[in-house]
Amino acid sequence: MSHEAFIAANLKNWNERADIHSNDRTGSYRFDDFRNGEVVIYPLERREIGDIAGLNVAHVQCHIGLDTLSLARLGATVTGLDFSPVALATARQLAAEAGIDARFVEGDAHDAPELMGAGQYDLVYVTWGAINWLPDIARWAHMVSRLLRPGGALYLLETHPGALVLEQVEGRLAPHYHWATRTDQPLPFDETTTYTGDEQQLVNTRSYSWVHPLSAIISGLRAADMRIDFLHEHEVLPYKLFPMMQAAEDGFFRLPEPFALLPLSFSLRAVKE
């Protein structure tokens, strides 16, 4: 299969997921909190991105737009991009309901500079389950660089690739996937439900993803004239990657002892030189 075929399969899968997520029957996306005027991105992200008031922000792979609109509530001018028209319909509806001025653009993340406008953003924001859906991390890094003005920054917060190679087997975590997925051989998954706990069955169950090592991510950004300001690793995720994970009061999931010694996510800031 070609990259285009993999992405087309993912689009069918994500259109279905977006329809389920727009109902938020499990409360996973905190629609009620958002409609009550809250900012629904995690304190971890707010702390690391700092004051964004007045910044022009591109949220690439924005899904249903709740984080995009939260960035607007923090004072940014925001443009969100996603490949799913179903997701963007929800994003636009939420923006209208909340009276938030935000722009949403439909298209492939690789084409973001042409679709959103090159060289005009102070911040590119990418978080939680985004880059694993893209086959070529070096091409992604150059896309980010092209979106940014000189001195602009990327904020990336993602599942740790060291966790993505593992599976839970008989109560233990074991290596299962290759640590660096080939672009032409993505990992196929068939999941009958989405990750929010909603029991509605998916019809288009097949999706494809890629594990991108930290070395490839950082090397790709450096090759795209981006300077790494920080790289942090965390023991939390906003979703249940493994059945053994336990929910905490802060909304994150964590591994129980003794597995809690493993990093589950990472964040970085990179500046366009």
Disulfide bonds with the S-S distance in Angstrom:
none
